[in-house]
């Protein structure tokens, strides 16, 4: 009995799926498309949970891979040199369904990362104080590791702290955010501004002393 090339490729694909291996859908000898190829495989069965359980897919730069995948996935099945000769086109390949899977995966991935971040925030030290600091910076809270990117200055009236000026400059975000923490913000969680200052200093924020006023010498001539 003769087996056609098409039948042979189908047999190989079915055996790979049974063994849990990834089909070579998006493969290129000159580009690292491993994560994109895995996503394409999970898309065949709309397996969001499987994709999120795969550490080669569920990692911090998945959004970048998904963005880059838009420029590749459209060429699946096109014999134009985008993919290796051994690349296959699954029988149930549906480009629209793959695009929808990519959107759903990114949404689920962002939700999972948010949940993990919230859980870590609660288990790290001083969560309530970091929420006060974060809200001043128009975010839900500031991560423990990000406190070190804050520079703060305590403003005082009558020798007592009246507010804390903060500057937040994270190298990954670009620019500087400015905010102000008032006494009522601290008392809302049963703390004082001194307590907030202690939290800032303890976790690596840099304190700035009050600058001396600069005396300007008037010009001798108008």
N, C-alpha and C positions, 0 to 999 in steps of 0.2 A: 504494500500500500504506500503510495506516494503522499508526502506531506508538503503542502505548498508553503512558501515563505511566510505568507500571511498567517496560516494555521500555526506554524512554528512560533511565530512571535506571540500569538495569543496564548499558546501553551506556556511559554516562558513567563508572560505577564501573570497568568493565573498561578503559576508555581511561586513566583515572587511574592504575590499577595498572600498566599497561604503561609509562606514562611515569615511573613511580617516584614519583608524587605521593601525598600522604596523603589518604585518604578523609575527608570531614567526618563523623566518627562522634560524637565528643564536642565539639561547638562551641556556644558561647553568646556572644551579642553583648556581654554585660556581665561575663563572667568569662574570665580567661586560662587556657584549658584545653589549650594547644598541646602541652605535654609529655604530658599524659594522652591526648590524641588520638593522638599518635605511638605511645604504648605500645599503645593499642587496635589500631592498624594493624599493628604488629609481631606482636601476639597472633594475628592472623588466620592467619599462617603459622608461628607458634611460632618466630619469628626472634630468638632471644636475642642472637646475634652481631651482627645488624644493629642491634638496639637499643643495644648497648654501643658500637657504632662511631659512633653518632649523638651528636654533642656536645650536642644539645638534649635528649637523654635522659640520657646518662651524665655527670652533673655532681654537685656536692657535696650538693645537696638533693633528689636523686631519691627518697630514702626518704620525704620529706615529701609529694611528689607522689603516690607510691604510696598513702600513707595517705589523702590527700584523695580519691584516685580511687575509693576504696571507696564514698564517698557519692554518686558520680555514675554509675558504670558500670552500676549496677542499673536505671537508668531508660532505657537505650538501647532504643528501640523503643516507648517509652511516649509517647503524644501528650498530654503534660501540661504542656508549656511549659518543661521543663528544658533543651531544646536548640532551636537555631534551626530554622526551617522547612526549610532546605536540608540538615539533618542526614540521614544515610542509615543504614540498618541492613543491613550486608553479608549476603549470602545464607548465608554459612557462619558467621554469628555464633553463638557458643556461650558463654553467660555463665560456666558452670562452667570451661570451658577458659581463658577470659580471667582468671578469678580465679587459676587454677593458674599461668598464665603470669606474672602479677604476682608471685606468691610466688617462682617460679623466677628471675625477673629480679632481684628484690631480693637473693636469695642469691648470684647470679652477680656482681652489682654490688658487694656487700660483699667477696666474694673478690677481685675485681679491684682494689678500692681497697686491700685488705690487702696484696696482692702488690706494688702500686706503692709503698705506704708502706715495705714491707720493703726494696725495692730502693733507695729513696731513703735510707733509714737506713744501709745498707751503704756508699753512695757519699759520704755526708756525713762530715765530720771526727769523729774520736774515737768510732767506733761501739761499741767494747768498753767504754769508760768510761761511755758513755751507757746501755749495757745494765746495768751495775752500779747506776747511779743509778735506772734504771727498775725493776729487780727489787726494790730497796728500797721502791719505791712500788707494789709488786705489779702491775707491768706489764712487758711484755717488754723495752721500752726506752723512753727518752724522746726525742721528736723534737728535733732541733737547735733548732727555732724555739721550743720550749717550755721550754728551760733557763732562759730569762729570767724565768720565773714562779716560780723557786725562790729561797728565802731560806735560807742555810745558816750554821751556826756550828760551828767546829772546836773540839772538846774535846781538851784536852791533859793528859798525865800525865808528870811529870818533864821538861817542856819539849817532849815529842814528841806528835804527834797520836795520839789513841787511838780517836776516832770522829768522824763528822761528822753533826750533826743537820740535817735538811732539812725545810723546809715548802714544799709545792707548792700554789699558789693560782692556778688557771687561770680566767679570766673566763667561759669557755664552760661550765665544768663545775660551778661553784658549790661553796662550801665549801673547806676546806683539808685536805690530806693531810699527815700527819706520818710521818717515817721516820728511820732511823738507818743509816749506812754504817760498818761496822767495818773494822779493818785487814785481816782475813782476806778480806773481800769484794774489796779492792783487790789483794791478793797473788794471788788466784785468777786474775787476768789479767796477772800480772807487773808490777803497778803498786803505788804506795804511796798513802797517804791524801793526801800532798802533791800527787801527780800528779792525783788526783781533784779536789782543791781547785783546782788550776790549770785543769782542764777546765771546772769550774763557773764560775770567774771569767772565763775567756776567752770563754765563750759567753753572758755577760750575767747570770748568777745574782748575787744580792746577798748579800754577806757581812755577818754580824752580829757585832759585837764582843761580848766577854763583858761582861755587865752587872754593874755594881758592886752589891754587896749593899745592900739598903735597911735602914737602921737605924730601928727603930720605937721611939718614945718611949713608955714605959709610962704609962698614965693616972695622974693624981695621986690620983684617988679611985676606989675600987672601985664 
